[in-house]
């Protein structure tokens, strides 16, 4: 495993005036009870994707709350991440079985990582399926293991889930984003429900001046005086970037100047990303108003922040979505979101209040057109969206709930 070293200092006090009064003090009190206790987070990548983004904020904040916190990333080759992407797709409902060879390879990499790592902290928090079988091979069974699931498990491929479940059932606790993601057969001592969160002070979400936004648009040759609709999310089958292009094409009939931005990070643990980027490029064709933007073209956190702020409407056309941090990001910036009624998206979009929930491309296009025509209504929705995120989806709320869970687990753990 590779230990992630974080240089950026993030403090609880930085959030004064952003979160509700009393929230920071409560976290400090919880942290005082856990003083000296240690936790290791384990996941599959230190950049790209929502889990890595969350940990970049959560780890230093847990440290500021008096815990001894580490972050480890498992090692894997292209063959391993090809299998784990297949597992990810199967857990979200795709009908693709794992071969015996793929199962063997998955377990072999988990065994190798367990032998290369030191996970003797009081708590070990394993994120998603890639490192889920570590618990099977790690020799220290006296600490408390938590499995944190970030994907939509409402309709899993049962054969693949059946392969993973014996390992996950060894954990003392499991955390899911929503109740409907808990597979009924899973038996762990403690189940918790907690949606993920965004950091309002990260480079991707911090306040920006109009001139900063304008500079990014100019550099990327995006027209500031023409309407912009944006979707942020990996190029993969679940995010449906082709569906976003179809929405744009319908909207363009009424708003000929509209532009579509499809923005993604190309994550190290997602070998499918290149395939779906190419598919999206083919679907977009030679349209100069469709922009495919990735971190490889210099579109990183600052640029995503600016481009979301420059958008009149943000789309989330996912067909499966564990949560969809990009929805909360856009709402925090005061931009209404039109998203499919799937997974964690309805937790964030209150239909008609801060955006619209839709089932089809046609409905999405109709709602986008409505928002482009009714700018004052869109502005009101944006204000509502920011407050909904402040109440429910900021990182200090997630931190508070984790500290409460840690206290319960360490206080009631049976040896």
N, C-alpha and C positions, 0 to 999 in steps of 0.2 A: 504493500500500500504506500501511497504518497501522502505525506502530511501537508496540509494547506496552511501556509503562513500568511497571516493577515496583517498588513502594515497600517491600514487605515484605522484610526481610533474613533470609535463611535461610542458616545456616552448617553446614558439615560437622560441626563439634564438637557441634552440637545433638543428634546421633544417637548420641553415646557412651552406652553402656548399653542401647541398643535393638538395634543391629546387632552382628554377631559381632566379637570382638576382632581387630584387624588390618585390618578392612575400610576404615576411614577412612584409615589410614596408606597402604594400597595406592593408594587414590584420590589422595592427596596426591602420591605418587611419580609416578603416571601424569600428573597435572596439571603437575608440575614439568617433565616432558619436553615438554609441550605449551604451556609458558608463552609467552605472547605470540601464540599462534595464535588465529585468530578463526573463529567459526561464526555463521551466521544460520539460525534456524528459521523456516519459512514454513508457515502453515496458514490455515484459512478463518474462524476465529472465536476471540476471546479469552475467551469464556465459554460455558458449556453444552457438555456432551459430554466424553469422556475425554481427548481430545488436549489441549484447553485446560487441563484439570486437571493433566495431567502436566507441561506446559510451565511452569505457574505455579511448580512446585517445581524442575524440572530446570534451568531457565535460571539462577536465582540460585545453585544448587549448582555448576553448571559454572563460573560466575564465581568462586566461592570456591575452585575447583580451579585457578585461575590462567588461565583462558581468557577471551578477549574475546568476549562472547556477546550476540547481538541476537535479537529476536523480531518478525517482521513478519506482519501479517494482510492477506490480499488483499482488495481492494475488489470488490464485486459487487452487482448489483441483484437484485430478486426473480426476474427472468427467468433470470439466471445460476444462482442457487441452486436454482431449480426443475429446471434441467437437471442440475446436479451431484447433486441428490438422486436423479434418475432414473439417473444413472451409478452412484451408490452402490448402489442397489437392483439394478441389472443386474450389477454386479460380484459381488454376493452371490447371484446365480443367478436373478433375476427375468427373465422372458421379455419384455423391453421394448426394442425397437430405438431407436436415436437417429436422428432425421431429419437430412438434410443441413443444414438450417437450425439445428438444435440443435448439431450439430458445429461449424458456423461460429461460432455465438454463444459456445460454450465457448472456442474458440481466440481469438476476438476479445478476450474478457475477459482471457485469459492474456497476450496480446500487450500489451494496455493496461497491465496490472499490471507487466509486465517493463519497460515504458518509464517507469513511475512510480517504480521502485525502484532502490536501490543494493545490489547483492548481490555486492560485490567482496571478501567475506571468504574466508579460506582454504578453508572448507567451507560448503556450503549444504545444509541438511537440509530437504527438502520433505515434508510430511506429507499422505498420502492423495491422492485423485484431483483435488480441486478445483484446486490449483495445479501439477499434474504437468507441464503443457506449458510452464511458464515457461522451462525449459531450452532450448526450441526458439527462443525469441525473444531471450533475454538475450545481449548482445554479448560478455561476458567468458566465454570458454570455457577459461580457464587455471586456474580454481579447481576444486575437487573437489565434485561434486554427489552427494547421497545421497537416495534415495527411501525413505521410511518408510511402509509399508503397515500400517494398523491394522484393515482389514476382512477378512472371511472370503472368501478367493479360491479356495476348494477346488472350487467348481463355477461358474465365472463364465459370464455370457452372452458367448459367444465373439465375437459381432459387435462388442459394445461394448469388450471387451478388445482386439480387433484394431484398433480406432480408437486406443486409448491406448498400446498397446505400443510403437509406433515412438518415442514421446516418452520413455517410461520406459527404453527400451533405450539411450538416450543418457547415462544416469546411470552414474557410476563404481561405485556400490554400491546395493544394495537390501536393506532389512531387513524381515523378515516375522515375525509372531508365532509361527507354527508351520510345520513343514516342509511340511505338506499344503497350505499356502496358496501355495506357489511354483508359478507356472504354468510347465509344462515348456518352453514355447517361449521364455521370457524369457532373453535373453542379456545379462548385465551382468558386468563383470570380477569383482566381489565380491558374494557373497550371504551374508547373516548372518541368524541366527534369534535373536530375543530377545523374550520376552513383555513387555508393558508392566508398570507398577508403580503402587503407591499410596504416598503420603507419610504415614507414621504420625503426623506432627506437624501436618498440615494441620488446618484447622478442622473438616473433615469426618471426620477419623480420630483426633484427639487424645483422650486419656482424658477422661471426663466424670464428674462426681459424680452420685449418685443424685438429688440435689435438682435439678440442672440438667435431667436427663432428665424428672423429674416436672413441672417447670415448663413444658417444651415440650408435654408431653401435655395438661396442663391448659389451656394457651393455645389449643391446636388442638381442644379438646373431644373428645379421644380417651380412652377409659376405661382407666385404668391397671390396674384389677383384673380385666380380661377379656383373654383370649388375643389376641395380635396376630401376624398374618402380613403380610409386606411384600414388595413388589417395587419396586425402584428402576430406572428406565430410561426413555428417551425414549418418548413415545407414537408408535410407528411399527409397521409390519406385522411387523418381525422380532422385536421384543421380546414380542409376543403378549400385551398386557395383557388381552385378552378371555379368553385361556387361563388367566391368573391368576385372573380372576373365576370361571371355571368350576371351578377347583380349590377356591377358597373355598366355592362353593356346595355341593360334595360334603362338604367338611370340616364345614360348618355343620350338616349332618344329625346328626353325632356330637357336635359342640361348638357348641350353639346361640348361645353368647355370643361366638364368635370374630369378630374384626374384620379387614378387609383394607385395607391402605394401599398405594395406587399412587402413586408419587412420581416426578416428572420435572422436568427443567429444560427450558424452552422456548427452544431454541437459535436464534440468528439465521440459521444456515445450513440450517435444516430447516423449510421452509415446509409440509411435510406434517404437522407436529406437531399443528396445530390440528384438522385433519381427524380424526386418530386419537384425539385427546382427546375430540372430540365422539362418535366411534363408541364409545369406552370408556364414556362417560357414559350413552349410550343402552343399552349392554349391561348396565351396573350397575343401571339403572332407578332406583327411588326407595328403594333399600335404604339405611337410615341407617348401617349398619355397613361400607359401602364408602366409603372416602375417596379422592378424586382430588385430589392435592396437588401444586402447582407453585410455582416461584419467584415467580410472579405473585401468589400468595396468601401470600407471605412465608415459604415453605418453602425455605430455602437451606441452606448447608453445615452450620450449627449444628443446624438442625432435622433434617436427614437423619441426622446423627450420632446425635442423641438417639433418633430413631424406629427406626433400625436396632438400637440398644442395647436399646430397649424391646421388641423383637420376640422371640418364642419361636422362630420359624422365618423365614428369608428365602427367597423364591422367585426363580428366574430361568428363566422359561418361554420364553426366546428360541428361535426356530426357526433362526436364524443368529446367530452371535455371534463377532466378531473375537477378542475376549478376554472382555470383561465385567468391568470394574474393580469393579462393584458386588458381585460375588461375593467378591473379595479383601477389599473393605471390610468386608463382613459377617463373614467369617471372622476378620479381624483383631480384630473386636470380640467374638469368642467366641460367635458365633451360627451354628448349623449351617445349611447351605444345601441346598435341594432344587432341582436344575436339570436342564434337558434336556441330553441327551448330544450336544451339538453344539458346533462351533467350539472356542473357547478354554476353555469351561467345564470339560471333563475335565482340563485342565491344573491346575485349581484344586481341584476336588472329587475327593477320593479316596473312592470309593463305600464307604459303611459306616464310614468312619474320621472324616471331618469333615463329612459330609453324604451326600446320595444323588443318584445320576444316574438319570434316568428318560427314558422315551420318550413317555409319554402323560399326559394330564390325570389319568386315573384312577390311574395309578401315583404321580403326584405327590401326589394327595390322600391316598392310602394312607400314603405316607411322612410327610406332614405330621401326619396323625393319630397315627402311631406315635411321632413326636417329642413331640407334645403330651401323650401318655399317659405317656411315659417320660422324665421331666425330668432324671433323673440321667445317663442315657445321652446326652441332648442336651447336657448340660453338659460331659461328657467330649469329645464331638465338637467342641464349641466351643473347648476348650483345644487340641485337635489342630489345628484350623483356624488358630488364631493362630500356632502354631509353623510350620506349612506356609508361611504367608505370610511370616513372618520369614526363613525360609530362601530363598525363591524370588522374592517379588514386592514387595520394598520398593525405594524409589526409588534408594537407594545402589547396589543391584545393577545396575539399569539404567544408572545413571551410569557405573559401572565398565566395563561392557561397551561403552558408547559410546566412552569414552576409549581403550579398547584398539583398537577399530575405527578411530578417528581416527588413532591412532599408526601403525597398519598402512597406512592409506591415504596419509597424508602422508609416510611413510617410503619407500613403494614406488612412489609415483605417477610415471608416465612422462609427461614433457612432450611 
